[in-house]
Amino acid sequence: MSAIDDLKEEIKETLSKSKVPEDYLHAQNTVEWLRKIKPDADEILIVAALGHDVERAIEERKVRREDFSDFDTFKEAHAQNSARILKEKMEKYPIGNAQKQRILRIVTRHETGGDPESDLIRDADALSFFDVNLPLYFRREGRERAMERSRWGYERLSPGIKDWVAGFTYDNEALNEIVRALSHDCKGESNTPKK
């Protein structure tokens, strides 16, 4: 196995210990969405997709929403914290400095994007939220909070990716209503085929 493969295994091991049941599946699913968006994604992008939320799995180091005045500041702190943890993990492996810096840049920006690679992870992360996280988030937080969180994730998607969200269907009609409302509010902004 390569150093990158070893790093991916360590990230998976860390994520498997998360107290949030969907964290491990969300990381794997984010990688799947990345591969759908960019089939030729390299190993650095895959590591960034897999490890983008790693801080959530380490309870004693986890950034807490209640410690921040607004959601955007919380998400920025979360991204920075995941990058710090990944940096520590990468120090154990003979991974080139340019590769490490690239992973850290992508993970640091995975919530906001700002460059093509970070935008890819942001989009894959948001699609995975709708694919994996939304049903569980809805059960935990209720309809209003789920709608707010969904709108936040949807609005940050690249225009060409927004149509993909309209392709999601759920067993719970309230979740389908959330997706329809988001798609209706932004109708006509994108032209990518649905999932």
Summary of the structure (lengths in Angstrom):
residues: 195
radius of gyration: 16.3
end to end distance: 33.3
largest distance: 49.0
contacts: 613
relative contact order: 0.11
helix: 71%
strand: 0%
